[in-house]
Amino acid sequence: MSVPDPLNEPVLGQHPPERQRQIEALRRVNLAALLGLIALGVAWELWLAPLQGGSGGALALKVVPLTFGIAGLLKHRLYTCRWLSLLVWLYFTEGVVRAAGDTGLSQQLAFVEVALSVVLFIGCAAYVRLRLRVLPPKEKGARRSAAD
């Protein structure tokens, strides 16, 4: 039993080889940024700089929504990139708020969260844009066919 290659699926197969390489590279960037956000969120709240007040690491659960995106990115699901590009703004906002309010290591981790969020958003937006560009653009001045 062979594992199907996502780049040879009908939707992805309609792109020229160079665009397929770009799509795959963006998928890998998105996956790395997503896994980085998940790892950062868990490590931050459990070991590196947990909030004072005895939350007991409950804030580490904030990364659970991000984990749902892993399978979709691995399978080249366009819808996953669309909703991830919206969800990531929550983590961006948390990073900005904590970068402004925290000090020390927590502030530095907040800057990393902001950076990873921006990378994930830009990567998802570029991925969606490339995936939706299936057919080459029409030439200017081209004649319309009789079917138009």
C-alpha positions, 0 to 999 in steps of 0.5 A, a space after each residue: 500500500 503506497 502513501 498518496 503524494 499530496 502534490 499529485 492530487 487533482 487540485 494541486 496537480 493543475 499547477 506548473 512544477 515551479 508553483 507546486 514547489 512554492 506551494 510545498 515550501 509554503 506548506 512547510 513554513 506554515 507547519 513549522 510556524 504552527 508547531 513552533 507556536 504550539 511548542 512555545 505556548 506549552 513550554 511558556 506556560 508550563 516551564 519557561 515563564 508561567 504566570 504567577 497565581 497558581 494557574 497550574 499550567 491551565 493556560 497551556 491549553 490555549 494551544 489546543 485549537 492550533 493542534 487541529 490545524 496540523 492534520 489539515 496542513 499535512 493534507 494540503 487542505 486549503 480550508 485549514 489555511 483559511 481558518 488558521 489565518 484568522 485564528 492566529 490573530 488571537 495569538 498575535 494579540 496575546 503576544 502584543 499584550 504580553 510584550 507590552 505588559 510583561 518583563 524579562 523572559 516572558 516579554 521575550 517569549 511574547 515577541 517570539 509569539 508575535 513573530 511566529 503569528 505573523 509568519 503563519 499569517 503571511 504563509 497561510 495568505 500566500 499559500 491560499 493565493 498560490 493554490 487559488 491561482 490554478 489557470 494562467 491569466 488570460 492574455 489581453 486582447 485575446 478573442 472570446 470563443 463562441 461559447 462565451 
